[in-house]
Amino acid sequence: MDYQKLAQLLYPDIDKTPEYYEEKYPPRDLPEGAKVTRFAPSPTGFVHFGGLFPVTVCERLAHQSGGVFMLRIEDTDSKREVEGAEMDIIRAFEHFGIRFDESIVHGGDYGPYRQSDRKAIYQCYAKYLVANGHAYPCFCSAEELDELRARQEEAKVTPGYYGEYVRCRDLSYEEVEANLKAGKPFVLRFRSNGNAENKVKITDLIKGNLEITENSIDHVLLKSDGIPTYHMAHAVDDHLMRTTHVIRGEEWLPSLPYHVQLFQALGFRLPKYMHISQLMRLEGTAKKKLSKRDAGAGITYYFSEGYAPECVTEYVMTLLNSNFEDWRRANPNEDIDKFPFAIKKMSPSGCLFDMAKLNDVCKNVVSRMDAETVYNKVTGWAEEYDPELHALLTRDPDYSRRILGIGRGGAKPRKDIALWKEVKEYVSFFFEELFTVSAEMPANVEPADRVKILTAFAESYDETADQTAWFDGIRAIAESVGYAGDMKAYKAEPEKYRGHIGDVSMCLRVAVTGRESSPDMYEVMKILGAEKVTARCLAAAKA
Ligand code: GLU
């Protein structure tokens, strides 16, 4: 068979050669060791939170090494495509601080970055494969393939187009020509020389040395509309875009021997591979995939709940590199990009998603922010997601900053807030329109005592007093109503007292904040101001 002639017959309009593209997309001029990575999502309209893991790996490896990080839109499966999805992907990841160097919006010299715009490139390489005997047209109809699959199911053998099941592998030039003349559609298949009895030795940078079954199947390279399958597009794109590290989901691992064959047939150098396990979650003790319907699977959830991007990034890094938390303890205020991300610190079995751990990490990160930063971030979030909170906080920015500043800045900052959605509840008692008393007064305080305590405090509260004087005042009130002014004395002889200073403080806390736990009451009262403090105490005395 004259393969050159066959190639011309199949793709008469393709006049470019691989040399043309090799020249157009030359090896990148980058420093030694620079990594070129890409994230290659399909625009399905759903951006999975799990995507942040490979994206972060790609981004870190590229930028940490002085390399390039690309976003390639894989839209060859038009059935799954959704209008606007491409921009949603870019926006979602940029929100989390991911910088793409090249993409449909950032441009770049190695584009187009959307596969549907690369049809002629794929066809050029398809033609090359035909011309070298590595690919052939297959005219089998859908019915014929269904029938083949049924036979294979019945015989309980591996499904696919291979071995004794192939029909079009050895069609003559004349047969192909006649089929084309008759207007029969065809797909282009890879001519595999593999044997499923063999194992291929492959090294994955995360999973280590692997042995995977060799590919014996004549897979489809181009569909009947001339659009490539994932495999063909992967080989051509990652070669021409000069990807050095292919970082992708582990579901592609079984196809890797096929990809190795394809790269060989195309004369391409094999990139390095890193297969990342799916993000899992715990259900009881069982590990389950974090699937689309699970809480927290969609990335937009993190926008609407008000997760600060740096919190999420911190969490992602905690899961990705086993030594990250140690590094963070040693470098609490360092920019996360200074962390030396290492492939060998990644777990081959992947990451386990845990919302509680995420929220803990968020609390830590938020606790390190100053009041101004928190104020800006919360109001930025609230403007879009909670206009009522936005209006409250921006009415008197100084007042809000003081509230958000409680317990910040010291060696052990308070960890009240994980996400911005929680801020409203947290600050609610500072605003009359949100203030409600939801806690009970301590049960052991007689109503008459409560009235005395609250009235005495209201009458004597001095917002200019320092913390010691303020507390001495409370102690004096406690003693005046027969409560122990210190806990030690109370514990030694409880029968001597009607209660203790803790009960008195709790009365004040419930009266002023409406709840049983709150940040430091001295601070809280100073921010609220004498007018509100006394009014609330008197109201609670009457209740
Ligand atoms: N479009 C493929 C996917 O979403 C990309 C896999 C890859 O990164 O090569 O699974």
Boltz pocket constraint, residues with backbone or C-beta under 6 A from the ligand:
constraints:
  - pocket:
      binder: B
      contacts: [[A, 38], [A, 39], [A, 40], [A, 41], [A, 42], [A, 74], [A, 234], [A, 247], [A, 248], [A, 249]]
      max_distance: 6.0
